[in-house]
Amino acid sequence: MNCLEFSKKALADPNVILPEMTLHLNACKKCSQFVKEMEAFDAKLIKVVDVVVPSEYPEKLWTKANACIQKQQWVARKVRYGLAALLILVFGVVFIMGKILFYL
């Protein structure tokens, strides 16, 4: 087994070391270092993922998300009202301009 084959098999399933991989690992310092680095990375990754979430955090998150959604709905409602008012204004101006031009 060469280093490329070893690294492919080691990356495919880092928790399984086959007998032929062990033979290569004992003979190759580069691959031995590679396995140590992978194990160190896995240990760091487990520490990062293993975070204790406070029990009140989900409730706070939902509260903030709902507040944000309500604010967006409020803004959207104001925009709709503004567009409706603008539409009425435009139709009013067009209607008045039509009457003025009709009488000229």
Backbone as CSV, one residue per row, in Angstrom:
resi,resn,N_x,N_y,N_z,CA_x,CA_y,CA_z,C_x,C_y,C_z
1,MET,0.850,-1.171,0.000,0.000,0.000,0.000,0.899,1.237,0.000
2,ASN,0.521,2.222,-0.826,1.285,3.466,-0.841,0.537,4.545,-0.044
3,CYS,1.164,5.701,0.064,0.615,6.779,0.897,-0.720,7.292,0.363
4,LEU,-0.865,7.357,-0.954,-2.106,7.843,-1.545,-3.273,6.911,-1.213
5,GLU,-3.054,5.622,-1.379,-4.096,4.642,-1.041,-4.440,4.722,0.452
6,PHE,-3.404,4.864,1.278,-3.630,4.951,2.718,-4.480,6.165,3.065
7,SER,-4.123,7.308,2.495,-4.875,8.525,2.829,-6.313,8.443,2.334
8,LYS,-6.538,7.840,1.164,-7.907,7.678,0.662,-8.734,6.815,1.616
9,LYS,-8.160,5.691,2.051,-8.894,4.798,2.958,-9.080,5.435,4.333
10,ALA,-8.068,6.162,4.785,-8.154,6.802,6.102,-9.210,7.907,6.090
11,LEU,-9.293,8.649,5.014,-10.286,9.714,4.923,-11.687,9.172,4.677
12,ALA,-11.775,8.024,4.015,-13.087,7.432,3.747,-13.769,7.019,5.047
13,ASP,-13.018,6.427,5.952,-13.573,6.041,7.258,-12.471,6.164,8.296
14,PRO,-12.364,7.333,8.942,-11.254,7.584,9.861,-11.223,6.671,11.089
15,ASN,-12.333,6.070,11.431,-12.383,5.233,12.635,-12.008,3.783,12.386
16,VAL,-11.809,3.421,11.124,-11.470,2.038,10.796,-10.065,1.996,10.202
17,ILE,-9.206,1.203,10.829,-7.862,0.998,10.287,-7.717,-0.488,9.986
18,LEU,-7.587,-0.797,8.704,-7.470,-2.180,8.237,-6.064,-2.706,8.508
19,PRO,-5.888,-4.037,8.515,-4.553,-4.606,8.783,-3.464,-4.107,7.826
20,GLU,-3.795,-3.994,6.538,-2.775,-3.504,5.593,-2.455,-2.031,5.845
21,MET,-3.411,-1.304,6.376,-3.165,0.100,6.727,-2.231,0.169,7.934
22,THR,-2.386,-0.745,8.885,-1.532,-0.773,10.067,-0.082,-1.048,9.673
23,LEU,0.106,-1.975,8.733,1.466,-2.274,8.263,2.101,-1.021,7.647
24,HIS,1.338,-0.330,6.808,1.871,0.881,6.177,2.094,1.975,7.228
25,LEU,1.204,2.064,8.184,1.308,3.088,9.222,2.580,2.906,10.060
26,ASN,2.911,1.668,10.343,4.122,1.384,11.114,5.395,1.705,10.332
27,ALA,5.304,1.632,8.991,6.491,1.843,8.164,6.644,3.294,7.702
28,CYS,5.572,4.073,7.708,5.615,5.408,7.101,5.368,6.492,8.151
29,LYS,6.390,7.332,8.381,6.246,8.419,9.356,5.265,9.489,8.868
30,LYS,5.245,9.716,7.565,4.364,10.739,7.002,2.888,10.384,7.249
31,CYS,2.554,9.134,7.005,1.170,8.695,7.207,0.838,8.601,8.697
32,SER,1.827,8.248,9.500,1.636,8.217,10.950,1.316,9.617,11.460
33,GLN,2.034,10.613,10.953,1.767,12.006,11.317,0.387,12.438,10.826
34,PHE,0.030,11.982,9.629,-1.284,12.293,9.054,-2.407,11.774,9.950
35,VAL,-2.266,10.563,10.457,-3.283,9.979,11.342,-3.348,10.760,12.658
36,LYS,-2.193,11.146,13.191,-2.187,11.933,14.435,-2.901,13.269,14.236
37,GLU,-2.662,13.910,13.094,-3.322,15.180,12.804,-4.833,14.998,12.645
38,MET,-5.223,13.886,11.996,-6.660,13.609,11.847,-7.317,13.390,13.207
39,GLU,-6.641,12.662,14.069,-7.183,12.408,15.410,-7.276,13.701,16.216
40,ALA,-6.276,14.565,16.093,-6.305,15.848,16.796,-7.447,16.717,16.273
41,PHE,-7.638,16.707,14.953,-8.733,17.472,14.364,-10.079,16.937,14.837
42,ASP,-10.234,15.623,14.865,-11.481,15.020,15.346,-11.750,15.412,16.799
43,ALA,-10.700,15.417,17.607,-10.874,15.800,19.017,-11.333,17.254,19.128
44,LYS,-10.737,18.141,18.326,-11.149,19.549,18.334,-12.591,19.693,17.842
45,LEU,-12.919,18.930,16.816,-14.261,18.996,16.255,-15.305,18.531,17.265
46,ILE,-14.997,17.510,18.014,-15.925,17.019,19.040,-16.122,18.081,20.111
47,LYS,-15.038,18.772,20.498,-15.164,19.839,21.499,-16.042,20.973,20.983
48,VAL,-15.892,21.312,19.718,-16.672,22.403,19.143,-18.151,22.037,19.066
49,VAL,-18.423,20.816,18.679,-19.811,20.382,18.509,-20.486,20.131,19.849
50,ASP,-19.717,19.747,20.825,-20.285,19.393,22.133,-20.467,20.657,22.980
51,VAL,-21.437,21.483,22.585,-21.711,22.737,23.270,-23.019,22.587,24.033
52,VAL,-23.014,23.035,25.275,-24.225,22.981,26.082,-25.034,24.246,25.797
53,VAL,-26.269,24.030,25.363,-27.151,25.152,25.057,-28.010,25.419,26.287
54,PRO,-28.023,26.664,26.781,-28.862,26.975,27.939,-30.338,26.693,27.635
55,SER,-31.066,26.280,28.643,-32.459,25.874,28.430,-33.337,27.036,27.981
56,GLU,-32.990,28.257,28.350,-33.822,29.398,27.960,-33.479,29.928,26.568
57,TYR,-32.414,29.456,25.982,-31.984,29.979,24.683,-33.012,29.751,23.567
58,PRO,-33.572,28.548,23.414,-34.556,28.374,22.336,-35.751,29.325,22.462
59,GLU,-36.207,29.554,23.675,-37.335,30.463,23.874,-36.951,31.894,23.467
60,LYS,-35.755,32.323,23.844,-35.293,33.657,23.459,-35.174,33.766,21.938
61,LEU,-34.674,32.709,21.325,-34.514,32.699,19.878,-35.861,32.829,19.183
62,TRP,-36.858,32.060,19.639,-38.197,32.135,19.045,-38.813,33.512,19.267
63,THR,-38.599,34.089,20.430,-39.146,35.416,20.725,-38.557,36.457,19.779
64,LYS,-37.242,36.426,19.589,-36.601,37.386,18.689,-37.026,37.158,17.238
65,ALA,-37.155,35.909,16.847,-37.573,35.605,15.473,-38.995,36.108,15.231
66,ASN,-39.888,35.892,16.206,-41.261,36.364,16.050,-41.311,37.888,16.003
67,ALA,-40.495,38.551,16.810,-40.455,40.013,16.794,-39.986,40.517,15.434
68,CYS,-39.007,39.852,14.879,-38.484,40.240,13.564,-39.548,40.035,12.485
69,ILE,-40.243,38.926,12.555,-41.306,38.643,11.575,-42.417,39.674,11.696
70,GLN,-42.802,40.017,12.920,-43.855,41.005,13.116,-43.432,42.370,12.572
71,LYS,-42.173,42.727,12.748,-41.683,44.001,12.227,-41.727,43.993,10.703
72,GLN,-41.327,42.881,10.092,-41.371,42.782,8.641,-42.807,42.878,8.135
73,GLN,-43.731,42.237,8.844,-45.132,42.314,8.449,-45.649,43.742,8.574
74,TRP,-45.225,44.451,9.615,-45.638,45.830,9.812,-45.135,46.701,8.667
75,VAL,-43.883,46.528,8.290,-43.300,47.305,7.194,-44.024,46.976,5.886
76,ALA,-44.281,45.699,5.648,-44.965,45.296,4.423,-46.370,45.900,4.371
77,ARG,-47.052,45.928,5.495,-48.388,46.506,5.556,-48.329,47.994,5.234
78,LYS,-47.362,48.708,5.791,-47.217,50.142,5.515,-46.907,50.387,4.040
79,VAL,-46.097,49.557,3.457,-45.765,49.701,2.040,-47.017,49.484,1.190
80,ARG,-47.805,48.447,1.540,-49.048,48.201,0.795,-50.005,49.375,0.910
81,TYR,-50.165,49.925,2.105,-51.045,51.082,2.292,-50.529,52.282,1.500
82,GLY,-49.238,52.468,1.503,-48.641,53.568,0.748,-48.873,53.412,-0.750
83,LEU,-48.711,52.191,-1.254,-48.939,51.957,-2.681,-50.409,52.150,-3.042
84,ALA,-51.307,51.719,-2.156,-52.735,51.911,-2.402,-53.067,53.404,-2.436
85,ALA,-52.521,54.171,-1.503,-52.759,55.612,-1.479,-52.202,56.269,-2.739
86,LEU,-51.025,55.839,-3.168,-50.425,56.385,-4.382,-51.278,56.061,-5.602
87,LEU,-51.804,54.868,-5.664,-52.656,54.462,-6.777,-53.923,55.314,-6.822
88,ILE,-54.531,55.532,-5.670,-55.726,56.381,-5.599,-55.382,57.799,-6.031
89,LEU,-54.249,58.313,-5.595,-53.820,59.652,-5.966,-53.611,59.765,-7.474
90,VAL,-52.957,58.787,-8.062,-52.702,58.805,-9.505,-54.018,58.769,-10.269
91,PHE,-54.949,57.888,-9.878,-56.238,57.835,-10.561,-56.999,59.147,-10.393
92,GLY,-56.903,59.743,-9.207,-57.553,61.030,-8.981,-56.991,62.113,-9.874
93,VAL,-55.675,62.188,-9.980,-55.034,63.195,-10.832,-55.403,62.959,-12.290
94,VAL,-55.362,61.712,-12.726,-55.712,61.401,-14.117,-57.169,61.774,-14.373
95,PHE,-58.054,61.496,-13.429,-59.475,61.822,-13.584,-59.678,63.334,-13.673
96,ILE,-59.015,64.072,-12.791,-59.154,65.542,-12.794,-58.546,66.125,-14.070
97,MET,-57.398,65.618,-14.472,-56.757,66.112,-15.699,-57.630,65.802,-16.910
98,GLY,-58.279,64.662,-16.902,-59.179,64.309,-17.997,-60.352,65.263,-18.076
99,LYS,-60.909,65.612,-16.927,-62.041,66.562,-16.898,-61.582,67.938,-17.374
100,ILE,-60.410,68.370,-16.947,-59.907,69.694,-17.353,-59.685,69.726,-18.841
101,LEU,-59.034,68.690,-19.385,-58.764,68.651,-20.823,-60.052,68.517,-21.623
102,PHE,-61.051,67.857,-21.067,-62.323,67.685,-21.749,-63.041,69.025,-21.927
103,TYR,-62.925,69.904,-20.946,-63.610,71.200,-20.990,-62.825,72.261,-21.754
104,LEU,-61.602,72.003,-22.139,-60.826,73.006,-22.886,-61.149,73.013,-24.314
